[in-house]
Structure formats: structure tokens, C-alpha cells
């Protein structure tokens, strides 16, 4: 059976997990890794790896009326794949999301954008990481 929710107020209360403790495995200024002792509601207790990123990030969709969407084509060594990406990067301390969006586009492409607007914010990998992404 599929239930259609009409809005946030119509959603059921999420079932919360219990965190019994945490121990750090690795930590530096870019990333930290911890092993967390968790227990899902009605489930067995186990250890789960958590990747913590101490800064938020912004990804920018740049659309030009005549030229379309700005994409970068890059190789990424982590996945050993090449593919299309939109400009993205970390938001610096004290920097607004809009300023970070404009800066990242300029740094990565040389294009200048004006008045970037945030249209979505999400935790893209919230099953393993706490990093927050803004999309402009």
C-alpha cells in the first residue's frame, strides 16, 4: 500500500535510534572518523562508522540562457572514473552560501555569477556522514 503524504505535518514521527557511545578513530582538519555504538528501535545494538566533515559545502547549477548548463568534466581518483560535475566546494568560515557559490564557480571555471540563490539544502549521505550540502 502506498500512502501519499500531503506535507511535513502529515508525516509520521520518525523512530529514533539510541546512541550509547562513540570513539574516535581518525581526526584532522578536513575529516574525522568515529565508531559509534548504536541501537535502532527494536533492533540489535552494533557499531557504525561515522564520517564527520567539519564544514558545509555548496554545489552550483549555473544556467546560461544561450549556452545551457555549465558542467565540468573531471577524473576523480577515489572512484577512478571520469564524469560531468557541477562546480562545488567547501564554504569557508564566516562566508555566506551565496558568496561561496560565486567563489567556487569563479575558482573552478573562471565564470562570474551574480545573485546565486539557494534552492535546496540536504545531508546527501546522512547514513554515514554529517556533511551538509547547499545547492544554488
C-alpha positions as CSV (number, residue, x, y, z in Angstrom):
1,X,0.0,0.0,0.0
2,X,1.3,3.5,-0.9
3,X,0.5,6.4,1.4
4,X,0.5,9.9,-0.1
5,X,1.7,12.4,2.4
6,X,0.3,15.9,1.9
7,X,3.0,17.8,3.8
8,X,5.5,17.8,6.6
9,X,2.8,17.9,9.3
10,X,1.3,14.7,7.8
11,X,4.5,12.6,8.2
12,X,4.7,10.0,10.9
13,X,7.1,10.7,13.8
14,X,10.5,9.1,12.9
15,X,11.7,6.2,15.1
16,X,14.8,7.4,16.9
17,X,18.0,5.3,17.3
18,X,19.8,5.2,20.7
19,X,23.5,6.2,20.7
20,X,25.3,4.5,23.5
21,X,28.7,6.0,22.9
22,X,31.4,6.9,20.4
23,X,35.1,6.5,20.0
24,X,37.3,8.5,17.6
25,X,39.3,6.5,15.0
26,X,40.9,9.3,13.0
27,X,40.8,13.1,13.1
28,X,42.3,16.0,11.2
29,X,41.1,19.4,10.0
30,X,39.3,18.0,6.9
31,X,37.6,14.8,8.2
32,X,37.1,12.7,11.2
33,X,36.1,9.1,11.5
34,X,34.4,7.6,14.6
35,X,32.9,4.2,15.6
36,X,29.5,4.8,17.2
37,X,27.7,2.3,19.4
38,X,24.1,2.5,18.2
39,X,20.8,0.6,18.7
40,X,17.9,1.0,16.2
41,X,14.5,0.9,17.8
42,X,13.5,-2.8,18.2
43,X,16.9,-3.9,16.7
44,X,20.2,-5.2,17.9
45,X,23.0,-2.9,19.1
46,X,26.0,-2.6,16.8
47,X,28.9,-0.4,15.9
48,X,28.6,2.0,12.9
49,X,31.2,4.1,11.2
50,X,30.5,7.9,11.0
51,X,32.4,10.3,8.7
52,X,32.3,13.8,10.0
53,X,33.1,16.8,7.8
54,X,33.6,20.0,9.8
55,X,32.4,22.3,7.0
56,X,29.4,22.7,4.8
57,X,29.6,22.6,1.1
58,X,27.8,24.2,-1.9
59,X,27.1,22.8,-5.4
60,X,26.1,25.3,-8.0
61,X,23.9,24.9,-11.1
62,X,24.9,27.6,-13.5
63,X,22.4,28.1,-16.4
64,X,23.2,30.4,-19.2
65,X,20.2,31.3,-21.4
66,X,22.1,30.7,-24.7
67,X,24.8,28.2,-23.7
68,X,22.9,25.8,-21.3
69,X,24.1,24.4,-18.0
70,X,27.8,24.8,-17.0
71,X,29.4,21.4,-16.5
72,X,33.0,20.3,-15.7
73,X,34.4,17.1,-17.0
74,X,36.9,15.6,-14.5
75,X,38.6,12.4,-13.4
76,X,38.2,11.5,-9.8
77,X,40.9,9.2,-8.4
78,X,38.7,8.0,-5.5
79,X,36.3,6.2,-7.8
80,X,38.8,6.1,-10.7
81,X,36.1,7.5,-13.0
82,X,35.6,10.5,-15.2
83,X,32.4,12.3,-15.5
84,X,30.5,15.5,-15.6
85,X,30.1,17.6,-12.5
86,X,28.7,21.0,-11.4
87,X,31.1,23.4,-9.6
88,X,31.2,22.7,-5.9
89,X,33.3,23.2,-2.8
90,X,33.5,24.0,0.9
91,X,32.0,27.0,2.5
92,X,34.7,29.0,4.4
93,X,34.2,30.2,8.0
94,X,32.0,33.3,8.1
95,X,31.2,33.0,4.3
96,X,27.6,33.1,3.1
97,X,26.3,30.3,1.0
98,X,25.8,32.7,-1.9
99,X,29.3,34.1,-1.6
100,X,30.8,30.6,-1.5
101,X,28.7,29.6,-4.6
102,X,30.0,32.6,-6.6
103,X,33.6,32.0,-5.4
104,X,33.6,28.3,-6.3
105,X,32.2,28.9,-9.8
106,X,35.0,31.5,-10.4
107,X,37.7,29.3,-8.9
108,X,36.8,26.2,-10.9
109,X,35.6,27.8,-14.2
110,X,36.6,31.4,-14.5
111,X,32.9,32.3,-14.9
112,X,31.4,35.1,-12.9
113,X,27.9,34.6,-11.4
114,X,25.6,37.1,-9.8
115,X,23.0,36.6,-7.2
116,X,23.2,32.8,-6.7
117,X,20.1,31.6,-4.8
118,X,19.9,28.5,-2.6
119,X,17.1,26.2,-3.8
120,X,17.8,23.2,-1.6
121,X,19.8,22.1,1.5
122,X,20.4,18.4,2.3
123,X,22.6,15.9,4.1
124,X,23.5,14.0,0.9
125,X,24.9,10.9,2.7
126,X,23.3,11.1,6.1
127,X,23.6,7.3,6.6
128,X,27.3,7.7,7.0
129,X,28.2,11.4,7.1
130,X,27.1,14.6,8.7
131,X,28.2,17.0,5.9
132,X,25.5,19.4,4.9
133,X,25.2,20.5,1.2
134,X,23.6,23.6,-0.2
135,X,22.5,23.7,-3.8
136,X,22.4,27.1,-5.5
